[in-house]
């Protein structure tokens, strides 16, 4: 019998995210960047908190348009700190502005990201959640390079969670129906 990954729980917003988004290869540069930013905001919180606020984040951050966000300053930080619909953390908001500037320095963010995994999703064969690592040597190297480029809130654990979410690595458990469907996208 197949079961979805245990972390997805039973709450519809979580199960829908697991079944339709998590682990599906993302190739769009802006969408990859948005997900990295949201993973940074998740640090210290549960992912479901971010999912429930994702539309508010998209509205507050102009659809996560890096070209717009890169121009923001202190007044925008103060404005966002008053927005009850998002996570109001000064450091994370400031990091988002700096990350937008760093993003714009990379010619093709999607190509940059996918080069880290050889241009195709890495496949794992974990049977239990206990086998899934919180980070890897690859996510540590990727994190280090992002930081060298000026990114913040992108440590090895955040980067690994983001790689899983964006399908750079297929960490759906082998007992999950999504494992095979995401693996099939490798050759799509």
Steps between C-alpha positions, in 0.01 A plus 500: 500500500631845409491785748603860453804620692421516872596866539201602285254414776127524435436874473381574143737794440792273588382195310419709191846658514662157538297343219521782245814706568760353732768316307371602158796639303483879483682655206380862518768730644258733677302211652822336623600828662157546661518154651851565633380821663199325655724222630714769663192652664407152626820471706395433858135453406285226350457482124121500535528851648664615177248318281212670679664840449641442149239710320557782748875476434442514125288813536739670745806420289355606163470146369860437604632713216873527577542809279245687713612368838867576428417873500331501841643678801434572866148640443400175330644295786297707748187460284543122489558485876145635540348232272328244726451263207868407477781399735614835640870439553725794419804284418306277262338797327836674459651173377227476235600839362868402497412162348313678221813701427713183505248320275529776239877446487449141379433489126272193505396397851330181379809383312717593800281291734457200273873485426548400863318173431631439150192643327255231618330412829704280730313183592503354849343179625418568862237276657455690828514863610784407737722428198452845345791727597443857619787611275770349282852583388344630177256730681789626714707582191199657327425706812861616522495614138168683545642680804814590305270660244328708771199285590386472863269259688621218280690262726551134403174383660292774336668430167433128527133554589475738203671248269242241606209742454618607154568147380875536470500189715213251514465417868147365485517172686494192278170405669344827378315508165669834426846338499438325169312791345779746587765251383318481165536880467877458494482407135212732408 
